[in-house]
Amino acid sequence: MNPSLLHSLFRVSGLVLFALVLLSPVLVQWPEQDFMPYLQWKLIAAVWFYLLVLSLFRSLWPGLVLLLPAALLVPQEVFYLLTYQKNTDAHVIAIVAETDLNEALGYLTGVGVFLALAVLAIVLLWWYLVRSAWQRNWRWEAGVRPLVWLIGIGVLASLGWNEWQYQQINKSKQRSNPEENVFVQRPLPYSYEKFHATYPLNMLLALNEFAKQKQAVADIADSTALFKFSAKQANVPATRQIYVLVLGETLRPDRLQINGYNRATTPRLAGTENLISFTDMVSPWAWTRMSVPVILSRKNPVDQRYFPTETSVVAAFKEAGFNTAWLSTQSPLGVHDSSIALHASEADQVQYLNPIGYKQEGFYDDVLLSAFERVLKQNHTRQLIVLHTLGSHFSYADRYPPAFDLFTPSGKGQAISMHDKKSKVLLNNAYDNSVAYTDFILFTLIKQLEQTQSISTLFYVSDHGENIFDGECGKSGHGHNTERDYRVASMLWTSDAYNQLYPQKKSLAEQRRQQPLMTSSIFHSLLDLADIQYPDQRLNKSWAHPEWRPAPRLLQQGLDFDQAKRIGACLELKAP
């Protein structure tokens, strides 16, 4: 065969193969939605983007060089799409940026070799095309580049017009918390709505969204940077100290076997010594983004501001000489998470371990166990470790592995609506399964702590409660202003070494297991449990201190939880 013809065949085959590689993240989505939107906003959009990059230069090789990053990320994007059925977004960018690289890449376990080989093959193909384009001076045919630009101008003009119309129709609502707008400045741009699932445009949009939110968080963090508690531990024990705070998600106290529930949802914790379950703990908020800051800091329960004005218990422990760590299976950014991430960033080390977030079935909370063990093995003499779990976040069936599908039918593996009352049995079974899995997680954490033979405590509290079509109630989820929205599961475990050193604190905690408590007391109680002091300490808010006294439990809107009327089957709260 003529060498020139053979080379031409290789060139064409190579270019076609490289094009298929670049388009593969779009092609694997073929088409899950209607064909025309897929064709217009995914396939054609991706082709046009690549052509536009290539047309920036008369010669083809500089454009091929610019496309290398997109080509190298293709295997990861395809893997992510096939595994989690979603494109890379700002959450994934944040996972990589905010977490140790080994942890961030943990979700590639088992396929790393294949991805590495795929990247190597892409690099070899790319190098062959670039070298050929350089040596043989591959160039655009006359008149083709202006045509690409003309189409590009038309596309951009159309997008600009549609963007203007979109913003007019969907103007951002005025909110009571103006500082929140940077995270919820919705609607997102028209381009985001159209191209968030179009590779590689989704990568550019995700990077932009991540940078915008990170800058907003940094700006707000600057406002609290100079705040100090002047906290210290006056009498430092010679023995190692480890204090653990586990932030739960959507867990109700009445669904715990240890609180009298008729199902075996906490069989492991039921047999655990030194465990106290607080049966009357209330959260003032039924939304994670507002309830968790109240747990972590001195933020007033009725404070409507989205972001804090001072630092949290993490910073206080750090001031007192503790090494601090934050481990999470929730998200490092976003409207539901940024106020929490601000406090997480106060820790010496931060790890976000779930690449998928809460909207789909990603990693389970057991990834926290190995991360927790690694932090323990750092052997710091004084440690505070915060674990933020997904717990029982809807979809409940996504929160536990098949081995914990104990109560059936649960709808695991199915798309179950939380608003369909016909799914009441499935939802309740799946919820109880998620509680049983939390039982396993907490029990394992306690066993890991016991092995350290340290002065240690583990305190667990959920952020808010949940409605699950209880009785004749037609409500599910949270945010309905019902009694079940605000009642939260809460537990304290203390080691033998802790009980020997602080017997009064342990005794007072036991005495108050059935007292009316509120999550706004947790900041004060955790510092008191660790014998950490600061100038304006409020020991009357610590249920581990003799000065504690019951106080009105005011909810987000100023309503007294205990004085409010319970209306109807849903126990909706109303002013008396």
Buried (B, 14 or more C-beta within 10 A) or exposed (E): EEEEEEEEEEBEEBBEBBEEBBBBBBBEBEBEEEEEEBEEBBBBBBBBBBBBBBBEBEBBBBBBBBBBEBBBBBBBBBBBBEBBEBBBBBBBBBBBBBBBEEBBBBBBEEBEEEBEEBBEEBEEBBEBBBEBBBEEEBBBEEEEBEEBBEBBEEBEEEBEEBBEEBEEEEEEEEEEBEBBBBBBBEBBBBBBBBBBBBBBBBBEBBBBBBEBBBEBBEEBBEEBEEEEBEBEBEEEBEBBBBBBBBBBBBBBBEBBBBBEBEBBBBBBBBEBEBBBBBBBBBBBBBBBBBBBBBBBBBBEBBBEBBBBEBBBBBBBBBBBBBBBBBBBBBBBBBBBBBBBBBBBBBBBBBBBBBBBBBBEBBBBBBBBBEBBEBBBEEEBBBBBBBBBBBBBBBBBBBBBEEEBBBBEEBBBEEEBEBEEEEBBBBBBBBBBBBBBBBBBBBBBBBEBBBEBEBBBBBBBBBBBBBBBBBEEBEBBBBEBBBBBBBBBBBBBBBBEBBBEBBEEBBEBBEEBBEBBBBBBBBBBBBBBBBBBBBEEBBBEBBBBBEEBEEEEBBBBEEBEBEEBEEEEBBBBBEEE
